[in-house]
Amino acid sequence: RLRSAIQHMTELGLIISTLIALTLAISASAVIDLIGGPAFADAAPILQIQGIAIVGVFLTQTLQNALISLRHQQSLVITNAIALASVVVFGVVFVTQLGPIGGAYAVVAAEALLAAMLAFTLHRVAPTVLPSLRFTWKIAACVMIGLSAVLVPLPSSWLSAVLGGVLFVAVAVGLRAIPAELVVALGAPLYGET
């Protein structure tokens, strides 16, 4: 049961976080303009890169939940301490070489390292619980189609982001990338089921 729950959480978390990262990447310039105004337009590429870290955050949360369920909190303390140290090291190296955008790369790299360490730890303590990532080709297909929204000449990046999100969800539904349990759970209120 734990493996099934972790698998479904991983699939759902990666779909949702990738959708958020995609729409954020498309609408980054509009988001920055809304928050800070045109004076901060140079921050849009940084936001696009940091959006990728959202995917890592969702994945690491699921893996951490699995380790907590297995009572391996000590492993969590160690991996998170290493990740914290790595973000400082990555930050110094990347910011020194790339400037502000290097900070965004440092965050993404640290999240990726944390996810890899958590996956390694989970594989070591309970290999049968480690979620399979065979489904990620479906998410990649959703991203490719969703990104095609930027090729459509629309008056604002907000509309492009909405179109990209709609395309992403349509492909996810078509490929059955969304876990059946979620479809049932979302459909129940619509049809009055309990």
URWO-V328716 format. One record per residue. RES is the residue in one small letter. SS is DSSP state (alpha for helix, beta for strand, coil for the rest). PHI is phi as a letter, one per 20 degrees, with the letter a starting at -180 (none if undefined). PSI is psi in whole degrees, -180 to 180 (NA if undefined). Layout:
RES;SS;PHI;PSI, RES;SS;PHI;PSI
This chain:
r;coil;none;-41, l;alpha;f;-43, r;alpha;f;-43, s;alpha;f;-43, a;alpha;f;-45, i;alpha;f;-40, q;alpha;f;-48, h;alpha;f;-40, m;alpha;f;-39, t;alpha;f;-48, e;alpha;f;-49, l;alpha;f;-43, g;alpha;f;-42, l;alpha;f;-36, i;alpha;f;-49, i;alpha;f;-46, s;alpha;f;-35, t;alpha;f;-38, l;alpha;f;-44, i;alpha;f;-47, a;alpha;f;-40, l;alpha;f;-51, t;alpha;f;-33, l;alpha;f;-40, a;alpha;f;-41, i;alpha;f;-38, s;alpha;d;12, a;alpha;g;-44, s;alpha;f;-38, a;alpha;f;-38, v;alpha;f;-46, i;alpha;f;-40, d;alpha;f;-40, l;alpha;f;-43, i;alpha;f;-48, g;alpha;d;-14, g;coil;n;175, p;alpha;f;-23, a;alpha;f;-21, f;alpha;d;22, a;alpha;g;-30, d;alpha;f;-13, a;alpha;e;-11, a;alpha;g;-47, p;alpha;f;-32, i;alpha;f;-43, l;alpha;f;-39, q;alpha;f;-43, i;alpha;f;-44, q;alpha;f;-26, g;alpha;g;-31, i;alpha;f;-31, a;alpha;f;-24, i;alpha;g;-38, v;alpha;f;-45, g;alpha;f;-38, v;alpha;f;-47, f;alpha;f;-44, l;alpha;f;-45, t;alpha;f;-35, q;alpha;f;-42, t;alpha;f;-46, l;alpha;f;-37, q;alpha;f;-40, n;alpha;f;-39, a;alpha;f;-44, l;alpha;f;-35, i;alpha;f;-42, s;alpha;f;-31, l;coil;e;5, r;coil;m;45, h;coil;d;51, q;alpha;f;-31, q;alpha;f;-39, s;alpha;f;-36, l;alpha;f;-42, v;alpha;f;-45, i;alpha;f;-50, t;alpha;f;-39, n;alpha;f;-34, a;alpha;f;-42, i;alpha;f;-42, a;alpha;f;-40, l;alpha;f;-44, a;alpha;f;-38, s;alpha;f;-36, v;alpha;f;-33, v;alpha;f;-46, v;alpha;f;-49, f;alpha;g;-41, g;alpha;f;-47, v;alpha;f;-47, v;alpha;f;-52, f;alpha;f;-40, v;alpha;f;-39, t;alpha;f;-41, q;alpha;e;-36, l;alpha;d;-6, g;coil;m;-152, p;alpha;g;-37, i;alpha;f;-24, g;alpha;f;-32, g;alpha;f;-39, a;alpha;f;-43, y;alpha;f;-36, a;alpha;f;-42, v;alpha;f;-46, v;alpha;f;-44, a;alpha;f;-41, a;alpha;f;-40, e;alpha;f;-40, a;alpha;f;-42, l;alpha;f;-43, l;alpha;f;-44, a;alpha;f;-43, a;alpha;f;-42, m;alpha;f;-40, l;alpha;f;-41, a;alpha;f;-42, f;alpha;f;-44, t;alpha;f;-45, l;alpha;f;-39, h;alpha;f;-36, r;alpha;f;-41, v;alpha;e;-29, a;alpha;b;76, p;coil;g;-27, t;coil;f;-17, v;coil;e;-22, l;coil;g;124, p;coil;f;147, s;coil;e;143, l;coil;d;21, r;coil;f;-24, f;coil;f;-9, t;alpha;f;-18, w;alpha;f;-31, k;alpha;f;-41, i;alpha;f;-39, a;alpha;f;-41, a;alpha;f;-41, c;alpha;f;-42, v;alpha;f;-45, m;alpha;g;-45, i;alpha;f;-41, g;alpha;f;-39, l;alpha;f;-21, s;alpha;f;-14, a;alpha;f;-29, v;alpha;f;-15, l;alpha;e;-14, v;coil;e;124, p;coil;f;101, l;coil;d;154, p;coil;f;-18, s;coil;b;156, s;alpha;f;-19, w;alpha;f;-46, l;alpha;f;-38, s;alpha;f;-41, a;alpha;f;-41, v;alpha;f;-46, l;alpha;f;-44, g;alpha;f;-42, g;alpha;f;-42, v;alpha;f;-44, l;alpha;f;-43, f;alpha;g;-51, v;alpha;f;-40, a;alpha;f;-44, v;alpha;f;-39, a;alpha;f;-42, v;alpha;f;-45, g;alpha;f;-36, l;coil;e;0, r;coil;l;43, a;coil;e;-17, i;coil;e;126, p;coil;g;138, a;alpha;g;-36, e;alpha;f;-37, l;alpha;f;-42, v;alpha;g;-44, v;alpha;f;-45, a;alpha;f;-40, l;alpha;f;-32, g;alpha;f;-27, a;alpha;g;-47, p;alpha;f;-32, l;alpha;f;-34, y;alpha;d;8, g;coil;m;20, e;coil;e;154, t;coil;d;NA
